[in-house]
Amino acid sequence: MNHTTEEKRIESKEEIQTYLDRLKYAIRSGSVRINFQIDRKADYGRDKKYTNRYTMNHLFPDEDPVEVLKRELSRLIVEDYIETVKDIRFPKRSEMRVFGKQYSEEYVYIKIRVELVSLEQASGRSFIFVMSFHYSERELKDRNFPYKKV
């Protein structure tokens, strides 16, 4: 995503813990749908290793991607948090949270948005939009994680 269309900030540790608690509650309750972009337009021309499809197939072969995401998002902790991003092209949409989680020797870049849907729309349920779940193209270091214990 073009950095000029994003506003980034670091939320407090307490805000991220609350966000994760709510995320995990929604996943456990079954009242949330997960929308995962296995193939993204942004992946066109990109090294396949850094795509959602490759990462999911490499780390979790023969597993249902939605079930994998439910499990893996439920395992996120505050120390995995990197930043909060607002896409200023879509000011009415909720902010995205960015996390990095290490699998073996490599980090996976995770970018999610939780959307609350009103009762008047569709099923009235909320959904989690998983924009990114792929190996990180840039090297993530401790300094990228504001709450990582060193």
Sequence and secondary structure as in RCSB ss.txt:
>XXXX:A:sequence
MNHTTEEKRIESKEEIQTYLDRLKYAIRSGSVRINFQIDRKADYGRDKKYTNRYTMNHLFPDEDPVEVLKRELSR
LIVEDYIETVKDIRFPKRSEMRVFGKQYSEEYVYIKIRVELVSLEQASGRSFIFVMSFHYSERELKDRNFPYKKV
>XXXX:A:secstr
  GGGEEEE   HHHHHHHHHHHHHHHHHT EEEEE SS GGGTTS GGGSHHHHHHHHSTTS HHHHHHHHHHT
  GGGEEEEEEETTSTTS  EEEEEEEETTEEEEEEEEEE   TTSTTS EEEEEEEEEE SS   GGG TT   
